[in-house]
C-alpha cells in the first residue's frame, strides 16, 4: 500500500523526536520520492538529519545509529546523516545540495 505524503511527514516528525533525544539536530528533511510526491509501493522514506555530532562520528556509524532509531518508528525509514558544514556550504552535485534544494523540511 502506498503511503500518502502527509502520513510520511507525520512519521518523519515522530522519528525526528526520537533522534533529538540522542543528538542535537540543526535540521531535518524528507527527500526523495516522497518529497516529490512520486512515491510508489516500493518507496522508502528518505530522511536527512543534520547534527553537529556527525562532524565527529564516521558516516557509516551515524547511519547505523540512526537506522536503529528508525526501526522503532517505521522500517521504511532510510536515514542519512549530514554535517553542519554540508548544510551550509552548498556544493553543486552533492547529495547534501540535492537534499537542501528539493527536500521538505521537517
C-alpha positions in Angstrom: 0.0 0.0 0.0 1.4 3.4 -1.0 1.5 5.9 1.9 0.5 9.5 1.4 3.0 12.3 1.7 1.3 13.8 4.7 1.4 10.5 6.5 5.1 10.2 5.8 5.7 13.7 7.0 4.0 12.8 10.3 6.1 9.7 10.6 9.2 11.7 9.9 8.4 14.2 12.7 7.9 11.3 15.1 11.2 9.9 14.1 12.8 13.3 14.5 11.6 13.5 18.1 13.4 10.2 18.9 16.6 11.3 17.2 16.5 14.6 19.2 16.6 12.6 22.4 20.1 11.4 21.4 21.6 14.0 19.0 21.3 17.8 18.8 19.5 18.5 15.5 20.2 21.5 13.3 17.8 20.5 10.6 15.9 17.5 9.1 14.5 17.0 5.6 12.3 14.5 3.8 13.8 13.9 0.4 13.5 11.5 -2.5 10.2 10.2 -4.0 8.0 11.2 -1.0 9.3 14.8 -1.1 8.4 15.0 -4.8 5.1 13.2 -4.2 6.2 10.5 -6.7 6.1 7.6 -4.2 5.1 4.0 -5.1 4.7 0.8 -3.2 8.4 0.2 -3.1 9.4 3.7 -1.9 11.5 4.0 1.2 11.2 7.1 3.4 14.4 9.1 2.9 15.2 11.4 5.8 18.3 13.5 6.2 19.3 14.7 9.7 21.9 17.5 10.2 23.7 17.4 13.6 26.9 18.9 14.8 27.6 15.5 16.4 28.0 14.0 12.9 31.2 16.0 12.5 32.9 13.6 14.9 31.1 10.3 14.0 32.0 8.4 10.8 29.0 8.4 8.4 28.6 4.6 8.4 28.4 4.6 12.2 25.9 7.5 12.3 23.8 5.7 9.7 23.8 2.6 11.8 22.7 4.5 14.9 20.0 6.5 13.0 18.7 3.3 11.4 18.3 1.6 14.8 16.2 4.6 16.0 14.2 4.5 12.7 13.2 0.8 13.2 11.3 2.0 16.3 9.0 4.0 14.1 9.0 2.5 10.6 11.3 0.0 8.8 10.9 2.0 5.6 12.9 5.0 7.0 16.3 5.3 5.4 18.2 8.0 7.4 21.1 10.0 6.0 23.3 12.0 8.4 24.6 15.4 7.3 27.3 17.5 8.9 26.5 21.2 9.5 29.2 22.1 7.0 27.3 20.2 4.4 24.1 22.0 5.3 25.7 25.5 5.0 28.4 25.1 2.3 26.3 24.2 -0.8 28.4 22.2 -3.2 26.7 21.6 -6.5 26.5 17.9 -7.4 26.4 16.6 -3.9 23.6 14.7 -2.2 23.5 17.3 0.5 22.9 20.0 -2.0 20.1 18.0 -3.6 18.5 17.4 -0.3 18.6 21.0 0.7 17.3 22.1 -2.8 14.5 19.6 -3.2 13.7 18.2 0.3 10.8 19.1 2.6 12.0 20.5 5.9 10.6 18.5 8.9 
